[in-house]
Structures are given as C-alpha cells and as structure tokens.
Amino acid sequence: TTTLKGPVRQVRAVQDDERDFFYDDNDNKVFVGKKGYWPYGEEEYSTVAWVEHQFMEDFTVMDFESYDFETEHMSLLNERNGQWLDKTNNLTLWLSQGCYISKKCLITDFGRCPNTILESLPLGFTHEKPRKMVPVSRDSPDLKEEYKLPVGAEVNIKCSEHHQKITSDKWDSNPNDKLLTVKCLPNFKYDIPTDGFPRCRSYCPAPRRLWNITTMKSDTLPLQKIYTEDPSLTFREATHPEVGYRQLKPSSYAGLILNEEKTDLDEETWEGEKIYYVCINSSLGVEQAESPEIAFRCRDDGVYNVPENNSWPECDIKTTTAKPPIIDGVKISLREMDTDLDNVMLWKDYMTAQAKGNSKDLFWKVTVPFGILILVGLVICLLFTRHDSLFCQVCNRDYEVKQMQNYGHKDYEYS
C-alpha cells in the first residue's frame, strides 16, 4: 500500500468511524479492539486495506468448518491485541478484531462452476474432472451431489476414445499434450473456446513405442489405458487380440528396414498417414516389384496395418513379368467383358429384327403364347369362383348334403 494524507488523526492510528463496533443491550456503541498508537507525527497517515485469504487446498464441507476457523482466527487476533508491533514495539500494522462481529469478515466456500457444461460437451469428448459424490452440508451428510470445481481450478477436456486426440491445442499453456485445459472463472463459467472448437481424430503411437515386444512391454499404450483406468478389467498385453497392436520391426527374412527419411521414429501418425519401409538392398524390389519401398497406413482404430509377424513381404530380385495375381485379374476381366459383349450382340439382333418389321415371327413367338395364357387364366377364374361350379362340388363332396340338412333354417344362407 501507499501512504496517503488525510484528516488530522492526532495520536490515534484509527479514527472511531473506521473502527469495528457493535451495540450492547442498552444500545450503546461498543468499539472492538485497541485504538492503536501513532508515533510518527501528523504528517504521515496509514491506509486501510482489506485482505482476502484463499486456501490452496480444496476442502469439503466435512473437512472445513467456518465457525472453527473464526474462533481460531479471533484467538490469534486477541493474542496480538489487534496490533502488530515491530522490534521497537512501534505499531506497524493495526489488525481489526471486530470484523467478525461487524460482519465485515465473511467466511464462504469457493465459488464453483456447475457441471452442466462439462456434461454437454460435443460428441466424442469427455473430461477428467472427478465424478465423486460429496456432501452438500455438514448438517446433512447423506445429502450428496457430484463434485464441482472451485473458481481458479483447471480441468482437462479430452477425446472419449483412447486412440484419439484433439486436432488443435492452442488455447492453454501446453500445446503438446493434446488436452484442452480450461479454467473455472470468477463468473462461474469455464473458459471453453466457442469459435474453432477442435475435433477428435484417430492417431497411431510413435513407431519407436511399437518397434518390438520389449518396447511395448515397457510402455502403456493408448489402447491399454482402458485396463489401467478400470481395475476390474484384466490387463492385456499390447499384442493381445483385444488390444490389437502389432510389432513394427520387420521379420529378419523380409530384408526391410524403416525408411527414416520419410518416417520419424518418435512422431505420432494421424489416421490415414503412412509409415515407410525400404529394402536394405536397394537393387531388390518388394515382392519382386519395381519399387524397393512399401508403406503401411495408420488405421482409424489407432493401429498400423502392418502384417503379422512372419508374414511380412520379402525383398527379391525385380522382374518385368506380370505376377500371377495380375494375370488372373486380367483373365477374369476379359471373361466378363466377353460375356457382356455376347449379350449386347443378342440384343442387337433382336432389335434389328424388330426394326425390319418381321411381325410373322413375333406373332407366333410372342402373341400366340401370351394369348393362350390369358385364355387359360380366364377359364380358371370362371370355373373356380362359383360355389355351385363343378370343380367346387368335386372338391367339396358334402355340398348338397349341407344344403339338405339346413333346409328351412332361417340363419342358413342358401346358394
């Protein structure tokens, strides 16, 4: 603080209108604490300062009781008698002893940000805020609510899937952790960006972490975090089918090596990007192909699509002849094209005959057969749609017997 000049205070450090007080039963004003002594003369004056104390630890209502703190704080003030003396017993700081009585000193819990916004994050996102249930008040310990972060606290927002991370991390102090760290502000809102909110995208770990079985055992990979976060699940090795990672070190027979000019061993790879391998002997080709290089893509499940162990492609002498799969593919394509061509020629002959007006062939081939079918259908409809028809009587031999038995019956409907 800075010293300020004000009204003459004589020999008192604090005037009565600036002291804490209360009224007794007789409505008399009672000042709290000492007036203090001011030995510095009339030309120097003090400044009143209000100080706010915040505790670093986040206490719950069961851990911290404001009444206990008030009692302890007042006992400390009374020990000093409201005055802070220097080594020469001169007053250097006057402490108010009556701020609790005058209600100027307030003890309150932290302001806290509601959980609503964290539970309404865009699809694919979650947060790391504790979800524990805490008591609402000491008087009702059984009444609980989900924990809320106090003002000034931070929480990380991340992707729900372990093999995904945010595409942009530019809003907090650490741009490399791929976590969106937000703070609970004094207005009880989180400073979540409203424009350009990042999205989640799958990625594969750095190749060095997946190079062989030894490196994978000494690390906890993204797809293994589900087992470390849930103790009820049995931990799985990285190469377990439920996890799915594969060793990136090629089998020794393959003759391949990672192309470090195109692939960084320590850099993570986004979904769709590739890691590259090259033949150790550049005069050879992968699977006898012209190129000595082969690439494997990072899949959307966070795993490289490299082959399983002992099934890697081999580097061999390059050949100009087509490989058997290519030859088979060409033969199948030619066969399908021949079939399509035969069908086209048949339709061509048919349409040509129709265009020439060869109605005689069309009459015997089309009109007569369809006419016979229509006639047969009409006859069947006439014979089978009446109750007294010959076919109905043959199928239902007791038709006349029923007619005779029910003769004269008022509810029977005669045909």
ABEGO torsion letter per residue (X at the ends): XBBBBBBBAEABABBAAABBBBBBAAGBBBBBEBAEBBAAEAABBBBBBBBBBBBABBBBAAABBAAAAAAAAAAAAAAAGGBBBBAAGBBABBBBAAAAAAGABBBBBBBBBBAAAAAABBBGBBBABBABBBBABAABAABBBBBBBBBGBBBBBBBABAABBBABBAABABAAAGBBBBBBBAAGBBBBBABGBBBBBBBBBBAAAAABAAAAAABBBAAAAAAAABAABBBBBAABAAAGBBBABBBAAAGBBBBAAABBAABBBBBGBBBBBBBABAABBBGGBABABBBBBBBAAGBBABBBBGABBBBBBBBABBBAAAAAAAAAAAAAAAAAAAAAAAAAAAAAAAAAGBAAAAAAAAAAAAAAAAAAAAAAAAAAABAABAAAAAABAAAAAAAAAABGBAABBBX
